[in-house]
């Protein structure tokens, strides 16, 4: 191996989700220059390198769920000897429902710098394409495989007000959508994003009940990311009439017009604007 320095470095590489044209220049340069490239699937790495016309000069090793525990200390040894290790998964960023977290933690504990050549992410790509609110969201990764555990998890998430992003395997998507519709309500808006950036990319948007029926009929294949709208916020408990008048007055004192103050208070408590208007002007 070449390029040894006093301190090694771990570089996380954001790999294309399917379209090689999405690869960054930094990813290309890092693949070519790293002393070791740890890959979730070495065959997919070699195929990506061919697509990018990149020659990987360093040593290629496998790093996947089955050997992660054993291989992590080996890679930390390489890092502490002063070599550069690049970590790449099959698509998207390492550690995000992919191997990587264990190695990042071990490298940091060993005092090794960790950086990234960021790239595509199925999470943010699906979120942006979903047409659902993106300002606040949470990522749940893969749902539990066992039906009972999956339903229990979804019941716990049903009141989550942020937009929810999930991964799901194609052979479980029909059951998962049925359970989502049952736990969240058939009318909850959602989007199923399939084969993102690939030739047969598809984004299907609609209520969960409709998506569940479509999936049962069409049996979608490929890599799937689900985006589900958050639960509607429960309106605050209505104060008494005097308190409502006082809240409108406070907003007016703070600089809001009376019209806007009434609109704000009505929205906050789930009331009709004209009812608050009548109350204030009574």
N, C-alpha and C positions, 0 to 999 in steps of 0.2 A: 504493500500500500504506500501511496505517496501523499505528500501534502501534510505531513505531521507537524503539529505546532505544540506549544507548551500546554495549551488548553484545547480540548476537542470541542465539538459543537454538534448539537442535534438540530436538524432542520426538518420541519414538518412540511410536506408538499401537498398542496391542494390539487388533486388530479381531476381531469375532465370527467364529467358524469357519463359521457358517451361520445361526444363529438371532440376529436383530437384538436380541432381548431381552437378550442377554448383554453388550451394549455398556454401558460404564461412563458415569457422569455426566461424568467428566473427559474421556473421549473425545468426548462430545457438545460439551462446552464448548470443547475445544481445536480441534475441527473448525470451530466457529463463529468462533473468535477469531483463529486463526493467519493471518499475513500471506500465507504460501504453504503449500499442501497438496500434497506430492509423493506420488503414488499409483502403485502397481504397475499398476493398471488403472483409468483414469479413469471408465469406464462403471460398473464395480462400485462405485466410490466414490460416484458420483452416485446409484446405486440405494440404497446404504446410507444416504446423507444423507436421501433421501426416506422410507425406512423409519423413520428416527429423527426425522423432522420437524425436521431441522437445515438451516439456510441457511448455506452456506459463502460467506463474504464475501470471503475472500482469493483469490489467484490459484491455480488448479489446474494442475499440471504433471505429466506422466507421468515415472515413474522405475522402469524395469524392466531386466531383464538386458541387453536390446539397446542401451539408451542410457545405462546407469549410468556408464560411464567418461567419456562426454562431458558428462553432466549434472551430475556431482558437483562439478567446479570452479565451475560456474554457481551451484549452490546454496550453496557455501561463500562465494562473493562476496556473495550475499544475506545470509547469516548474519553475515559480518564487517561489513556495513553497518548491522547492528543490528536486523534483522528476525527474527521468529519463523517457523521452518519446521517443519511437522508432517509426519512420514513415516508412511504407512499402506500395508500390503500387503493382499493379497486375503483373508487370514485369519491370525490369530495374531500373533506378535511379529515385527517387521522384524528382519533379520539371521539369523534361525533358518531356514536353508534358503530364505530370501527375500532380496530386495535390502535393503541397509541397512548392511552391514559397511563397505563402501568409504566411504560418506558419514560414518559415525560416526568412522572413523579420520581422515578428512580434516578434520572439524570439530574434533576434539580437537587435531590438530596445528596448527590455526589458532587455538587458544586459545578456542574457542567452547564454552560449557557444553552438555552433552548430558544429557537426562533422559528419563523415560518415563511414559506413562499406561498401566501394565501391564494386560493383559487375558488373554483365552483363549489357550491353547497346546495344539495337537494332541498335542505330546509328553507333557506331564504329564497331560492328560485321558485319553489312551489308556493310559498307565502305570497310572493309578489304577483304570481300568475293567478292566484285563487280569486281575486276580486273581493276578498274579505279584509277587514281592518288589519293593518300591519303595524300600527303604532305600539301595541303591546301584545306580546304573544309568549307562549311557553312551548317547549319541545319535550315530548314524552318518549321519544324513541320508539322501540317496538313494544306493543302491548304484550301482556303475558300470554303464553301459548295455550295454557289450560283454560277451557271455557269458563269454569267457575271463577278462577283468579282474574280473568279478563273482565268479566261482568262486575266483579267487586271493584276493580280499579276504575272502570268507567262510572260506576255509581259515585265513587269518591271525586271524580272529575266533573260531574254533571253541573255543578254550580260554579265552576271556574269561569270568570268573566273575560279572561284574555283569550284571544284566538289560539287554537290548539293545533300543533303540528305533530303528526304521527307517521312512523314507518309501518308498513305491514307487508307480510309475505303474500304472494299471489294465491297460494293454496289456502290461506286463512281469511282473505279479504271479504268473501261473501258472509261468513259468520261474524266477522268483526263489524261490518256495516250494519248487519241486523241487530247486533248487540248495541251499537252506537245509537241507532234509531230508537231502540227500546229505552236506553238509559237517558238520552238527551232529548228525546222527542222527535217524531218523524219529520217535523217542520223545521228543525234546526238547519240553517244553511251550511253547506260544505262544498268542498271541491276534491275530486280524485285526480291526482296528477300521475300519469304513467309514462315511463320511458322518456324522462325529461332530456332534452337536447338531442335525442336520437331520431332516427328516420321516422318511427311510428309514434312520435310524441303525441299524447292526448291529454287534454284537461277537460274533465266533465264536471260541470257545476250544477248544483241543485240541492233541494232538501235531502236530508239523510234517508228518509223513507224512499224517495225516488231513486237515489243512488243505490240503495240496497236492492231494490227490485231490478234495476238495470244490471247490476253485478250478478245477481242470481241467474239472469237470462243469458248474459254475454260471457261470463267467466273470464274477466280480464287477466291478462298475463303480464309479465315483465316486472320491473322495479316500480313500486307504488309508494307515493307519499300522499297522505291525507291531510287536508286542512279543514278544520271545523270551527265555525263561529263560536265565540264565547257565549255564555249564558247571559240573558238580558239582566241588567242590574235591577235589583229589587228597589222600588221607590221607598224613600225614607218615610218613617211614620209621620202622619199628618199632625202638626201641632194644632193647638186650639186657635180660634179666630183671632184673638188678641195677639198671639205669637206670630201668626202669619202677617198681620198688619205691621207688626214691629219689624219683621224681616224685610218687608218691602221698604219700609222707612229707612232701615239701615243701608240698604243698597242705594237708595236715593241719596242719602247723606254721603255715601262714598263716591258719588259722581254719576251713577247710572240714571238714565231718564226713568220716569215713573213707568212708562210702557215697558221698557226693557227689564226693570226691576220686577214687575208683575210677571212677565214672561219667564224670567229666571226662577222665581219662586214656584210658579206652576209646574215647570219642568222638573225641579228638584223633588217635588212631592207627588208627581204623577197626577196633578189636578188639571182641570180644564182652565184655560186662561181667563175665560169670561167669568168663571166662578170667583177667581181671585180678584178680578177687576171689580165685580159687584161688591165683594166683601170690603175692599179698600175704600170704595166710594160710597158705601152705605152711610 
